[in-house]
Amino acid sequence: MFWRPVPGVDGLTVPHGRSRQNRSWSQGRVFRLPFYSACMAFRSRRLEELFGGALDGVSYGDVIDLIGKQEAAEAEDLDYKQQHYTADPKSREELAKDIAAFANHLGGVIVIGMAEQHGVPFRAFDVDLGDHHLRDLQQRIASTTAPPVRWEPLRKENPANPGHGLLLLTIPPSPQAPHAITAAPTKPSATALRYPRRAGTKTEWLTETNVASAYHQRFTAAADRRQRMRDIEQTLVTAERDRLGPHLLVSLVPDVPGRMRINQESFTGHKKALEAAQPLLGLDTRPFHQVSVGAHRLILDSPRAHPHSDLVQLYDDGAGIWAQPIETWVGRDGGGREQARFAEAGLLVHRLMSALAFLAGHARDRCGTTGTAAIEVCFVDEMHSHPHAPPEPAVGRIPRERAYPMAVALPASFRQHTRTSAYAQADGTAVLDDLADARTGLVQASSPLADQIFHTFGIAEAHPLVHTGEIRASAWHFELRDTITSWARTRGVPVV
């Protein structure tokens, strides 16, 4: 090991030479068009068990298998339509009502091309899957719901009837609810406020009190999520204030809360899965050696290594936080005096992406939530530097001359415009499926968060990632370069 100067940091040196989407819609796959860019994938544990898999992955035959099954009857999250919605005023109003009713409740799926008897699917009537039908639906939904409802079409082509099959309209529960119908009413009504909501197999109209409550919930949801984020962070940093050294804390709160039941049976299953988890992308390490129960949460840690181990808290509403110790080394000035504590850029990015994928997987797969999630990332030199941490004790604290400010180190081929700081923060929003699937969407979501962290340290861009969803191999130190490029190639993530 030897030391080299770092441009942009007066007199500091760091060690060098360290040794340490558009997809095919055939075969039941999802079809996306550019004007659905605001959409998000709808996930429902009940419907996935009914259909036999994730909705964007099931085939035409999987949907046909529902015919005659009582458990596949219309419900508060499932509806059947024999034919396409048409352009006449009554059908236009019906489309707006059906879409808004699902968005204002639990979300759901409308299967177009399937007839029902007494609510139970009994016969398929393949419909035309041409693009013009989707464009018509997009225009009508956008112009007849306010705010416009988010939705996504999934075309399931009949292999024996090319270009025809079943069309699934998936509608996630909306954090923007209530959605109103703006289509002209085809029947006069003095009482309906034009805010529909799914109720069993029917649609009910919200009362004035319902609407007022829904608007209040919409306006306070963002504040509630911020407070929820603060609560889970404060709980962890207060309990772990004895932890020393740099930590990366990644927190995630779904916009639509989920639900995970914790009892002996479910805990046994969760414990087995989590102890076997290998959440660090591309690595076969198991960072958690104990899974225990806390108030409304599961706690993952390694008691024997405390306070130098990873710590995760997974809440029953889908929220979660992961505190990760970050390995650093001390840089020196020209006189050999220790001046700053450096973290490798690639290590920070790798840990950030790993945490996002793991926390999102908990929210989606264990708690059954869907849609988007708020994210906050904090990089601190010690727990007492976190903005929600309790005051640092006057007695027994780490001497200030040893609590070096932090900096980020890039490989030698990148210019190091580095500043030091004791704390860096980033926040944003991402689609849970993009994170949990751990593919290109994860890289795209991680890039702006990493940028925000790096900006604190005087670095204009988190070079290990490209905002379009690619891995920049040359920006990773050699310790992780092979690991991350191998992971990227197995997940279909481009490497440049």
N, C-alpha and C positions, 0 to 999 in steps of 0.2 A: 504494500500500500504506500502511496505517496500523496502529496498535497499539491493542488494546483489552484491558481487564482480563479475567482469567479467574477467576470465582468459585471459591472452594475452594482456590486456590493463593495463599498470602500474597505479595502484591507482584509476582507474575508476570504477564506479558502474552503474548499470542500474536498474530500478524498476522491480520488479517481482510481479506477482499476480495482474496485472492491471485489472481494472473492465471496462473496457470500452466495312495389307490390301488386303489382297486379298478378293475380293467379288464374289458372284455368278453372272454368266453372263446370267442367265435365266431371263425372265420377263423384258427384255429390260434394265437390269442393266449393269454397266460398268464392263469390264473385264480387268485386269491388269496382265502383266507378269513381272518377275524380270528384263528382259532386256529392259524394258521401264522406268527404274528408272530415266532417265534424262528427261522424258516427263513432260508436264504440261497440265492441263485441258484447253481446248479451250472454251471461252465464247464469244458469239455474241448475242446481244440483238435482232437483226433482225432475225437470224436463230432460236433463242429460241421462238420468237413469231410465226414463221412459223411452227416449229415442235410441238409447244404446251408445251414447257418446256425445262429445262436444258437437253443438249444432252445426258448426261450419265443417265438420268432418263426416257427418253421417251421410249415407247415400240415399238415392231414390228408394231402393229396396228397404232400407231401414225405416223410412217413413211409411211405406206401403204396409209393412208388418204391423202397424198400429190398427189396421182395419179390423173391426169386430171386437177390439179389446175394451172392456168396460173401464179399465184404469186409464185409458186414453181419451175418455170422454171430455167434452168441453169443460173448462174450469176457469178460475179467476186468472190463470196465466196461459190459457190455451183456447184458441178459437179456430173454426174451420169455415172456409168459403168455397163453394163449388166452382165459381167462375171469378174472373177478374172484376174488380170494381170498374164501373163504367163512368162516362162523363156526364150522365144526367144529374140534375140537382139532388135527387134523393140519394143516389149512390155516392155522390161527392160528399154529402153531409155524413153518410154512414161511414165512409172511410175516415173522415176527420174524427168522428165520435169514437170509432174503434181504436184508432191509434192513440188519441189523447187519453182514453180511459185506461189503457195499459200503462202509459207513461205516468199517469197520476196515481197509480197504485203500485203493484209489485213488479211491473214489467211483464212481458209475455211474448207469445208467438202466434201469428195468424198464418195458417196453412191454406194457401190458395190452390185450388185444384182438387179438393177433397170434400165430398158430400158427407153429411152426418144424418143419423136418425136418432132422435131423442138424445142428441148430444154426442153419440158414439160414431166415430168414422166408419162408413160402410162401403164406400166406393170411390175410386180415384177417377177424376175427369181431367186428364192432362191438359194444361193450359200452355199457350204460346209463351216462351221464355225470351222473346226478342227484346232488344234494348229499348224499343219505343215504349213498351209497357212500364219499364222502370223509370224512364224519363217522365212519363205521365204521372206516375205515383209520386215522384219527387216533387214535381211542380204543384200537384194538388195538395200534398201534405204541407209543403212550405207555405202555401197561400191560404190554407184553411185552419191552421193551428197557430196560436200565439201564446208564448214564444214558440217558434217552430220545433216540433218534436224530433228528437234524434232517433234514427231507425237504421236498419241495415237489411238488405235483401240477400237471401241465400237461395240460389237456383239449384234444384235437384233434377237433373236431366234424366229422362227415361232412356236407357241404352237402346231400347227397341223402337224409340220414337224420337229421333234426333231433333233438337230444337224445341222440344216440348217436355213437360214434366210438371213438377210441383214447385211452387214459389213460397218460401218461408219469409215472412216479414217479422224480424225480431226487434223488439222495442224494450230497451232497458228502463228500469225505474229512473225517473228523472229528478236530479237535484234542482231543476228549474221549475218544478211543479208549483202551482197548478197551471196546466195548459188549457186554454180556452179554445172553443170552436168559433171560427170567424165565418164559416160558410153560412149562407142565408138559410134560415130554418124553413123546412118544407111543411111544417105544421105550426100553427100559432100556439104559443104557450105563454101564459102570464107569469108562471112561477119559475120556470127553468132559467138558471143563470148561465147556461151553456158551458158548464164545466163538468165533463163526464168523468166517471171513475168506475172501474171494473168492480163488480160485486157478484161473486160466484160466477155463473155463466151469463149474467146479464150486465147491463150498464145502468148505473144510477147517476142522478144529477146532484152535484154538491149544493148544499144549502148555503145561505149567506154566511153563516157561522163557519161552515167547513172552508169556504173560500178565504175568509179572513184569517183563519188559523193556518191555512196552507201558505198564504202570502207572508205571514209572519215567520213561518218556518223557513221559507226561501230566503228572506232578507237576513235572518239570523244564522243561517247555516254556515256561512263563511266565518263569522265570528265564533260559532260553536266549534268549528274545526280547528281554528287557531287556538282556542282555549284547550281543546282536547290535546293538541300537539304539545302545548305548554305543560299540561298536567302529566303526560307520560314522560316527558323529559325531566320535569322537576322531581317526579317520583324516583327516577333512576339516579340522577346526579346527587340527590340528597342522601340516598341510601349508600351510594358508592363514593362519597366525598374523600375516603381514604385512599382512593386510587391515585397514583402518581404517574407522571409521564404523559406523553401525547396520546390522545384518543380521537378516533373518528366516530361520531355518533350519527347514525342515520335513522330518522323517524318517518313513519308513514301512517297516514290516517285516511281511510276511504271516504269519499264524498257521501256514499250511501252505506251506512253501517250494516255489517253482517251479524251473524250469530253463531257462536260455537258453544255447544253445551259441554260443561265440564262435570262429569261424574266418574265413578270408578271405571266403568266399562270404556268410556271414551278416552279417559286419561291413559289407560293401559295401551290403547292403540296409538295415541299420540306419542307417548313416551318411547315406544319401540321405534316408530318412524323417525322421530327427532334425534334419538341417540345414534341412529345409523345414517343421519343426514350428512352429506358432503357438500355444503353450500358454497365453498370457495371455488369459483369458476375454474375449471381445468385441473383442480387438485383433488386428490383422493383422501385428503385429511378429514378427520372428524373432530371439530373444535369443541363439541359439547359432550361432557361425560356425565352430566346429571340433568334430569328434567324433573322439576318440582312444580307444585301448584301455589300460586299466590292469589291475592284478591282480584278476581275477574281476569286472571291471566295464567299463562304457563311461563316458567322461568327456566332458561337454558344457560348453564354455566359449567365451570370446572372448579369445584371448591378447593382442590389441592393446589391449584395454580393461582388462586385469588391472592392479591388483586391484579394479577398480570394476565388474566384469561379473558377470552371473549365472553360477553354477557348479552343475552337476548331476553326480551320480555314480549310475549305474544298475547295480546288481549282478545277477549271473547267477542268483541265487536269488529275485529279485523285490523285494529291498530297494532302497531308494533314498533319497537326500537331495538337497535343493535349497537352496543358500545364495543369498539374494537381497539385494543392497544396497537399503536403504530410504531414499528421499529424505526429508530432514527440514529444518527451519529452526529458528533459534535464537530463543527468546523472551527477553524482557528484563523486568527489574523496573521499579519506578516511577522509578528514577534512571537508566534506560537501560543498566544493566549486564546482560550476558548471563548467564542463569541456567539455562535448560533447553533441550533439543533436542526439538522436537515432530514427531510423525509423524501424518499424517492417518488417522483411523479407517478410512475407506473404502479407502485404499490398502493398509493392513495386511490387511483382510478380503479384498480382491480378490487380493492375492498369496498369501494362505493358501489360498483356494479353488482358484486356478490350480495351485498346487503339488500339492495333494491329488489333483486330477483327473489331472494329468500322471503323477505317481508311481504312482497306482493303475492307470492305463492301461498303464504298463510292466509292472507285476506281472501283470496279467491277460492282456494281449494279446501281450506279448513273451516272458513266462516261463511262461505257461499255468497260473498258480496261481488259486485261487478261495477263496471264503469271506471271513473277516474278516482285518483287519490291525491291528496296533498302530501308533499315531501319536504322535509327539512334536513339539512346536513350541517353538522358542526364539527370543526377540527380545532381541538383545544390543546394547549400545552400541558394542562392538568385540569381536573374536574372543577376546581374552584374558579377557573376562567370562564366556565359556561355561564351565560347570562341568567339562567334559572337556578344556579347553584347557591347554596347558603353561603353566608359570609365566611371567609377563611379564618380559622381560629388563630388567635394571637400566639398561642403556645403550641409547640410541636410542629409548626409548619416547616415546609422545605425552605432552606435559606434562599433568599431572592437571588443571590449571586450564582446559584446553581440552577435556577429555573430559567434556562436560556430561552430567548425568543425563537420561534420556529421559522424555517424557510423551506422551500421546495427545490429539489435538485433535478434537473433534466440531464439526459445523456450529453456527452461532450460536444456532439454535433449541433446542438441547439444553443442559441444565445441565452444566457442566464441573467435576464434583467430581474434580479431577485431583491425583494424587500423582506423584512422580518415582521412577525406578528405573533401575539399570544393566542389569537382567536380568529377564525374565519367561518363564515356562514353562507349557506346557499339555500334557496327554496324554489319550489316549482310544483307543477302538476303533471301527471302522466296517466296513461291508460293502464289499468292493472294487468290486462292480458299482455300488453307489450313488455312489461317488466317480468311477469311470471314465466312467459314463454322463453325468456333468455335467448333472444335472437337479435336481429338487426334493430328491432324496436327498443330493446334495452339499451343498446349503444346510443341510439338517437336521443333517448330520454336522459341518459347519464351525461352526455356531452355538455349541455348548458349548465348542469349542476356543477360539474367539474370545473368548467370555465369560471363560474362565480367564485369557487374556492381559490383557484389559481390567481384570479385578479387581485385578491388581497395581498398576495406575495409578489405583485408586480409583473406577473406573467400574463400576456394578453390572451393566451389560448391554452387549453389543456391538450397539448399536442398528441398524447397517446390515442385520442379519439378524434374522429372526423364527424362533424355535425350531421352528415348525411347517413351515418350508420356504419362507418368503416373503422377498422383498426389500423393505426399507423404504426407499423412494426418498429421502425427506426427510433421511435420516441420512447420505447420501453427499455429499461436496463436489462442486461443479459439474463439476470436471475429469473425474470418473469417472461421474457420475450417468447421463448419456445412454448411455455405454458399457455399464454394468451392466444398466440397464433394457432396452436393446435386446437384449443377450444373453439376459436372463431371458425375454423374450417369445418369442424364437426357440426356446428350450428348454422352453417350457411351464411356466416357474416363475412363480408369482403375484407381482405387484408391488403393494404397498399404500402 
